[in-house]
Structures are given as C-alpha cells and as structure tokens.
Amino acid sequence: MLVADRETADFFEAAVKHGGGARDPKAVANWIMGDLSASANAQNLPVSEAGLSSAALATLTDLIAESVISGKIAKDLLAMLLGPDKGADPRALVEARGLRQVTDTGAIERAVEAVVAANPEKAEQAKGKPGMLGWFVGQVMKATGGKANPQAVSDALKTRLGL
C-alpha cells in the first residue's frame, strides 16, 4: 500500500525523515495504512491529502514512542487533527487539551484500588481466573478517561490482585 502511489510513498518517507530523526518506520506505516488511510478513504482523498501533514504524523508517532500518549489517546488526537484542530501542532494540542497519559503510579494505584474495592466479588474470581485481568484494565482505563498507561495499569492490577 505504501508504494501503490508515489504521493503515499513520499508522504511515508517525509514522515519517517521529519526533523532528521530516525523514526520507527513500522509505526509510521501502521498509522498510514490504518487510521489515516481510513479517514482519507472516507473523504475519497489520497492519504497525502487527508489533512494531516507528514510532520504531524511524525510527531504523533513520537508522542506514542515517548509514552506521552497511549494508542487510544493517539486515535482521539488524530481525529482532532483531521477535524476541528486541522493544522495544529500535536504536542501543543496534547498539552492544551490535557491529553497527556497518566504515568503517575500513585494515581494509577488509587484508580486500581477504587475499581477493585467496587468489585470485590470479581476481584476474588480474578484470582482463580487471570483472564479477567482485561476486564479490570478496561474499568481502570474507563475511570481514568483512557489516560492511564495501560501497561502500568496491568502491572498495578497484577500486584493488587496477586496474579
């Protein structure tokens, strides 16, 4: 797909090389072939004309790699950058909208404790059925507005539930 047309290939190359940095080409490709392509297709436009600059895509992938935002927040951010905030700087938008991922372990542990306390019977079941961990992760993510670092949530839950 990246080489199907010259404009998409050039867009990909520009995003990978933006700012002289060596970005993760696979992450850039995944965003182009996934969410960005879906948005472009919905508008019947080529990816390079979907409304996101290669520099903004590069910054978006950097924000994920730096753990500033999660993948879910990145999808929300992309929707903003393709819609009402077209042309905005992704870093500035993250700060202005308070989209920064929660990595504070204290805050995550408090959210984990609240979810476990509200669901004591499910917490007991999870001890014998570790597959239920995903349900708890989802509840904590919901409680934090999707801003908690998913790996930190999972680790905190494993500790709290004794898994």
KEKE-3310 file (N, C-alpha, C; in steps of 0.2 Angstrom, whole numbers, plus 5000, padded with zeros to 4 digits):
npx = (5004:5010:5018:5010:5005:5014:5013:5009:5020:5030:5025:5025:5039:5043:5038:5044:5057:5056:5062:5075:5076:5077:5064:5052:5049:5040:5029:5025:5021:5010:5001:4998:4993:4982:4973:4974:4973:4960:4953:4956:4951:4937:4935:4937:4950:4967:4980:4990:4983:4974:4973:4982:4998:5015:5024:5016:5011:5023:5026:5015:5018:5030:5025:5019:5029:5037:5029:5021:5008:4995:4990:4976:4973:4981:4973:4961:4967:4972:4959:4955:4965:4963:4951:4942:4954:4963:4978:4985:4998:5003:5009:5007:4993:4991:4995:4987:4974:4975:4979:4989:4996:4993:5005:5009:5012:5006:4993:4988:4988:4978:4967:4966:4964:4951:4943:4945:4940:4927:4922:4922:4919:4922:4935:4939:4936:4945:4957:4957:4955:4964:4962:4952:4958:4959:4946:4947:4957:4951:4941:4948:4954:4943:4939:4950:4948:4954:4967:4977:4992:4992:5000:5006:4994:4990:5001:5000:4987:4990:4998:4990:4980:4986:4992)
npy = (4994:5006:5009:5010:5021:5036:5048:5043:5035:5045:5053:5045:5043:5056:5058:5048:5053:5066:5081:5076:5065:5047:5039:5026:5017:5007:5010:5022:5018:5009:5018:5026:5016:5012:5020:5033:5031:5026:5037:5045:5038:5038:5051:5051:5054:5055:5048:5057:5069:5070:5078:5079:5083:5077:5080:5081:5068:5062:5068:5063:5049:5050:5055:5044:5034:5040:5038:5048:5049:5037:5023:5024:5037:5043:5040:5047:5060:5060:5061:5074:5081:5079:5085:5097:5103:5104:5106:5110:5109:5094:5091:5103:5103:5091:5096:5107:5102:5093:5080:5071:5056:5047:5043:5042:5033:5032:5038:5029:5018:5022:5022:5009:5003:5009:5003:4989:4989:4992:4981:4968:4954:4951:4953:4943:4932:4934:4930:4917:4916:4922:4928:4937:4949:4958:4964:4971:4980:4987:4993:5002:5010:5016:5023:5032:5040:5035:5039:5033:5024:5009:4998:5001:5001:4987:4981:4986:4981:4967:4966:4970:4961:4950:4942)
npz = (5000:5004:4993:4982:4977:4971:4979:4992:4995:4996:5006:5017:5017:5020:5033:5040:5040:5045:5053:5053:5061:5065:5064:5069:5057:5055:5064:5058:5046:5050:5055:5043:5035:5042:5052:5046:5033:5032:5036:5025:5014:5018:5014:5001:4997:4993:5004:5007:5006:5016:5026:5036:5040:5035:5045:5056:5058:5060:5073:5080:5081:5088:5100:5105:5106:5115:5126:5130:5126:5125:5114:5112:5115:5105:5094:5097:5096:5083:5077:5081:5075:5061:5060:5069:5074:5063:5056:5068:5080:5086:5098:5106:5106:5114:5126:5128:5128:5139:5137:5140:5144:5159:5170:5183:5196:5208:5206:5197:5205:5215:5207:5203:5215:5219:5209:5211:5224:5222:5216:5223:5222:5209:5210:5218:5210:5199:5204:5203:5190:5179:5167:5168:5170:5160:5160:5172:5168:5158:5166:5174:5165:5160:5171:5172:5161:5150:5150:5157:5158:5150:5152:5164:5172:5170:5177:5190:5193:5193:5204:5214:5214:5216:5206)
capx = (5000:5014:5021:5005:5006:5020:5012:5009:5027:5033:5022:5028:5047:5044:5036:5050:5063:5055:5067:5081:5076:5076:5058:5050:5046:5034:5024:5023:5017:5004:4996:4996:4989:4977:4968:4975:4970:4953:4950:4957:4946:4930:4934:4939:4956:4974:4982:4994:4979:4969:4973:4987:5005:5019:5027:5011:5011:5029:5025:5011:5021:5035:5022:5017:5035:5039:5024:5017:5001:4993:4987:4969:4974:4983:4967:4957:4971:4971:4953:4956:4970:4959:4944:4942:4960:4967:4984:4988:5004:5001:5012:5004:4986:4991:4996:4981:4968:4976:4978:4995:4995:4994:5010:5010:5010:5001:4987:4986:4986:4972:4961:4966:4961:4944:4940:4945:4935:4920:4920:4926:4917:4925:4942:4940:4936:4951:4962:4957:4954:4968:4959:4948:4963:4957:4940:4949:4961:4946:4937:4953:4955:4937:4939:4955:4946:4958:4973:4982:4997:4989:5005:5006:4988:4991:5006:4997:4982:4993:5001:4985:4976:4991:4992)
capy = (5000:5012:5011:5009:5028:5040:5053:5040:5034:5051:5055:5040:5044:5063:5057:5045:5058:5073:5083:5072:5059:5041:5037:5019:5016:5002:5014:5027:5014:5007:5024:5027:5010:5011:5026:5039:5028:5025:5044:5048:5034:5041:5058:5050:5058:5051:5049:5064:5075:5069:5084:5078:5084:5071:5082:5080:5061:5060:5070:5059:5043:5051:5055:5037:5031:5043:5037:5054:5047:5030:5022:5026:5044:5045:5039:5053:5066:5060:5063:5081:5084:5079:5088:5103:5106:5103:5110:5111:5105:5088:5092:5108:5100:5087:5100:5112:5098:5089:5073:5068:5050:5047:5038:5043:5026:5034:5040:5023:5013:5024:5020:5002:5002:5010:4998:4983:4989:4992:4975:4963:4948:4950:4953:4936:4927:4935:4927:4910:4916:4928:4931:4943:4955:4963:4967:4976:4985:4991:4998:5007:5014:5020:5028:5037:5043:5032:5042:5029:5020:5003:4993:5002:4998:4980:4979:4988:4976:4960:4966:4971:4955:4944:4937)
capz = (5000:5004:4987:4977:4973:4973:4984:4998:4997:4998:5012:5022:5018:5024:5040:5044:5040:5048:5058:5053:5066:5063:5067:5069:5050:5055:5067:5053:5041:5053:5055:5036:5032:5047:5054:5042:5026:5033:5036:5018:5010:5019:5011:4994:4995:4994:5011:5007:5006:5021:5031:5041:5037:5037:5051:5062:5059:5064:5080:5083:5082:5093:5106:5107:5107:5121:5132:5132:5125:5123:5107:5112:5115:5099:5090:5098:5094:5076:5075:5082:5070:5055:5061:5072:5075:5057:5056:5075:5082:5090:5105:5109:5107:5119:5132:5128:5130:5144:5134:5142:5148:5166:5172:5190:5199:5214:5203:5194:5211:5218:5202:5203:5222:5218:5205:5215:5230:5220:5213:5227:5220:5203:5212:5220:5204:5195:5207:5200:5183:5177:5161:5170:5171:5155:5162:5177:5165:5155:5171:5177:5159:5160:5177:5171:5155:5145:5150:5161:5154:5150:5155:5171:5175:5171:5182:5196:5195:5194:5210:5219:5214:5217:5200)
cpx = (5004:5017:5016:5004:5012:5019:5012:5016:5031:5031:5025:5036:5048:5043:5042:5056:5062:5060:5073:5082:5075:5070:5057:5046:5039:5028:5021:5019:5011:4999:4994:4992:4983:4972:4968:4972:4963:4949:4950:4952:4939:4929:4935:4945:4962:4976:4986:4989:4973:4968:4978:4994:5009:5023:5022:5011:5017:5029:5021:5014:5027:5031:5020:5024:5038:5035:5021:5010:5000:4991:4980:4969:4976:4977:4963:4961:4971:4965:4952:4960:4967:4953:4945:4949:4965:4972:4988:4994:5002:5003:5008:4996:4986:4991:4990:4975:4969:4976:4984:4993:4997:4999:5012:5007:5005:4994:4984:4984:4980:4966:4960:4962:4953:4940:4939:4940:4928:4917:4924:4925:4921:4933:4944:4941:4942:4957:4963:4957:4958:4966:4955:4952:4961:4951:4942:4953:4956:4942:4942:4954:4949:4937:4944:4953:4951:4965:4979:4986:4994:4994:5006:5000:4988:4995:5003:4991:4985:4995:4995:4981:4980:4991:4999)
cpy = (5006:5014:5010:5016:5032:5044:5049:5038:5040:5054:5051:5042:5051:5062:5053:5049:5064:5075:5080:5066:5053:5038:5029:5019:5012:5006:5019:5023:5011:5012:5026:5022:5009:5017:5031:5037:5028:5032:5046:5044:5037:5048:5057:5054:5053:5053:5056:5070:5074:5074:5084:5079:5078:5073:5080:5072:5059:5062:5065:5052:5044:5052:5048:5034:5034:5042:5043:5053:5040:5029:5025:5034:5047:5045:5045:5059:5066:5063:5071:5084:5084:5082:5095:5107:5105:5108:5112:5107:5100:5089:5097:5106:5096:5091:5104:5108:5093:5081:5069:5062:5050:5041:5038:5037:5027:5034:5033:5018:5015:5022:5013:5000:5003:5005:4991:4983:4989:4986:4969:4956:4946:4949:4946:4931:4928:4931:4920:4910:4922:4931:4937:4949:4960:4967:4973:4982:4990:4996:5003:5012:5019:5025:5033:5041:5041:5035:5038:5025:5013:4998:4994:5000:4991:4978:4980:4983:4969:4960:4966:4965:4949:4939:4937)
cpz = (5000:4997:4981:4973:4976:4979:4991:5000:4999:5004:5018:5023:5022:5031:5044:5045:5043:5053:5058:5058:5062:5066:5066:5062:5051:5059:5062:5048:5044:5053:5048:5034:5036:5047:5049:5035:5027:5033:5028:5014:5011:5016:5004:4992:4996:5001:5012:5008:5011:5026:5036:5038:5039:5044:5057:5063:5062:5071:5083:5085:5088:5100:5109:5110:5114:5127:5134:5131:5124:5116:5107:5112:5108:5094:5090:5095:5086:5073:5075:5076:5062:5055:5063:5073:5069:5057:5062:5076:5087:5097:5109:5110:5113:5126:5133:5131:5136:5142:5136:5146:5155:5168:5179:5193:5205:5211:5201:5200:5214:5213:5203:5210:5222:5214:5208:5221:5228:5217:5217:5225:5214:5205:5214:5214:5200:5198:5205:5193:5180:5171:5162:5171:5166:5157:5167:5173:5161:5160:5173:5171:5159:5165:5176:5164:5149:5145:5154:5156:5155:5153:5162:5175:5176:5176:5189:5198:5196:5202:5215:5219:5215:5212:5197)
residu = (MET:LEU:VAL:ALA:ASP:ARG:GLU:THR:ALA:ASP:PHE:PHE:GLU:ALA:ALA:VAL:LYS:HIS:GLY:GLY:GLY:ALA:ARG:ASP:PRO:LYS:ALA:VAL:ALA:ASN:TRP:ILE:MET:GLY:ASP:LEU:SER:ALA:SER:ALA:ASN:ALA:GLN:ASN:LEU:PRO:VAL:SER:GLU:ALA:GLY:LEU:SER:SER:ALA:ALA:LEU:ALA:THR:LEU:THR:ASP:LEU:ILE:ALA:GLU:SER:VAL:ILE:SER:GLY:LYS:ILE:ALA:LYS:ASP:LEU:LEU:ALA:MET:LEU:LEU:GLY:PRO:ASP:LYS:GLY:ALA:ASP:PRO:ARG:ALA:LEU:VAL:GLU:ALA:ARG:GLY:LEU:ARG:GLN:VAL:THR:ASP:THR:GLY:ALA:ILE:GLU:ARG:ALA:VAL:GLU:ALA:VAL:VAL:ALA:ALA:ASN:PRO:GLU:LYS:ALA:GLU:GLN:ALA:LYS:GLY:LYS:PRO:GLY:MET:LEU:GLY:TRP:PHE:VAL:GLY:GLN:VAL:MET:LYS:ALA:THR:GLY:GLY:LYS:ALA:ASN:PRO:GLN:ALA:VAL:SER:ASP:ALA:LEU:LYS:THR:ARG:LEU:GLY:LEU)
# end
